[in-house]
Amino acid sequence: MKLSIKEKQILSIIIACFGLFMTTSGLIMNKNDKPIIKTNYKLDVAIEKSTAQAKKVEIKLKDLEIDINTPLSVDAKDYIENVDQISEEVLNKLQLDTSLVKVTEAGNYKYSITYGKKKYLGNIKIKEKEVITTITAKTITIKAGNSLPGDIKEYIEEKLKDEDYKEIYLNLDEAKSKINVPGEYTYYMIYKGSRYDGKIIIENPEPSGARVIEKDDTTDETETATIIKP
């Protein structure tokens, strides 16, 4: 059957409307059938005990004073004043920095300890060792016939650096010449241009025997005898 032009137009409109209806229905059904997914976001905030403690207990650093050429400790614990108040967990996370400290040069320096984002500053004073310019001569006592001490340190009360002992002149001539003769003799030392006199006392040797006191039963008098031990 042959359709007229008008009939063809009507049929085309019907087909177009039907297609539009089917497309719209499909979209609506697809939207209604799509599962609803609910997403719950949970934020877990973990506060470490060590962090909380670091906020409660402030780290206090020591002001140190050490002699020149003394090695620095590499343990952060040795630089903290209130170390007994800081947990071991926090102590293990501390970062010590002493790179600005010159132990070979006297002066005042800064060091730091870092925990997390916080930096603590401390002071280190490198001081020259005290120079001993005077000494005190000891009194040496020996038994007759014995040798005098061979180490010069035995004649000085103070403790000097090894290089300082090399600067001391020691004269024992008088005592050496009378080493077997009990008596009191003088020796002297010269250090940094000054003279220091000391004494050497030579005593009698130990007796070879012991004195024993015996009492006579017949009299009230006491009699002494000497027993010589071989």
ZIURFEN-V42808 format. One record per pair of residues at least 12 apart in sequence whose ideal C-beta (glycine too) atoms are under 7 Angstrom apart, sorted by the first residue. I is the first residue (numbers start at 0). GAP is how many residues later the second one is. D is the distance in whole Angstrom. If there is no record, write none. Layout:
# ZIURFEN-V42808
I_GAP_D / I_GAP_D
This chain:
# ZIURFEN-V42808
49_37_6 / 49_39_4 / 49_40_5 / 52_34_6 / 52_37_6 / 53_36_6 / 53_61_6 / 56_28_5 / 56_29_6 / 58_21_6 / 58_27_7 / 58_54_7 / 58_56_7 / 58_61_5 / 59_20_7 / 59_21_4 / 59_22_5 / 60_18_6 / 60_19_6 / 60_20_6 / 60_52_6 / 60_59_5 / 60_61_3 / 61_17_6 / 61_18_7 / 61_19_5 / 61_60_6 / 62_59_6 / 62_60_5 / 63_60_5 / 63_61_7 / 64_60_4 / 64_62_6 / 65_58_7 / 65_60_6 / 66_60_6 / 66_62_5 / 67_35_7 / 67_36_7 / 67_38_6 / 67_58_6 / 67_59_7 / 67_60_6 / 67_61_6 / 68_34_6 / 68_35_6 / 69_33_6 / 70_32_7 / 71_26_5 / 71_29_6 / 71_31_6 / 73_22_7 / 75_15_7 / 75_18_4 / 75_20_4 / 75_37_6 / 76_14_6 / 78_17_7 / 78_32_7 / 78_34_6 / 78_43_6 / 89_25_7 / 92_22_6 / 93_19_5 / 93_21_5 / 94_18_7 / 94_19_4 / 95_17_6 / 96_14_6 / 96_15_5 / 97_13_5 / 100_23_5 / 101_24_7 / 102_23_6 / 104_21_7 / 105_20_5 / 105_21_6 / 105_22_5 / 106_19_6 / 107_15_6 / 107_17_5 / 108_15_5 / 108_17_7 / 109_13_6 / 110_13_6 / 131_26_5 / 131_28_6 / 132_59_6 / 133_60_7 / 134_21_5 / 134_23_5 / 134_54_7 / 134_56_5 / 134_61_6 / 135_20_7 / 135_21_4 / 135_22_6 / 136_18_6 / 136_19_7 / 136_52_6 / 136_59_5 / 136_60_6 / 136_61_3 / 137_17_6 / 137_18_7 / 137_19_6 / 137_60_6 / 138_59_6 / 138_60_5 / 138_62_7 / 139_15_7 / 139_60_5 / 140_60_5 / 140_62_7 / 141_60_6 / 142_60_5 / 142_62_5 / 143_36_5 / 143_37_7 / 143_38_5 / 143_58_5 / 143_59_7 / 143_60_6 / 143_61_5 / 144_34_7 / 144_35_5 / 144_60_6 / 147_24_6 / 147_27_6 / 147_28_7 / 151_13_6 / 151_16_6 / 151_18_5 / 152_12_7 / 154_15_6 / 154_34_7 / 154_43_6 / 166_24_6 / 166_25_7 / 167_21_5 / 167_23_5 / 168_20_6 / 168_21_4 / 169_19_5 / 170_16_6 / 170_17_5 / 171_15_5 / 173_12_6 / 173_13_7 / 174_12_6 / 174_25_4 / 177_24_7 / 178_23_7 / 180_21_7 / 181_20_5 / 181_21_6 / 181_22_5 / 182_19_6 / 183_15_6 / 183_17_5 / 184_15_5 / 184_17_7 / 185_13_6 / 186_13_6 / 207_20_7 / 207_21_7 / 208_17_6 / 208_18_6 / 208_19_4 / 208_20_5 / 209_17_7 / 210_13_6 / 210_15_6 / 211_13_6 / 211_15_6
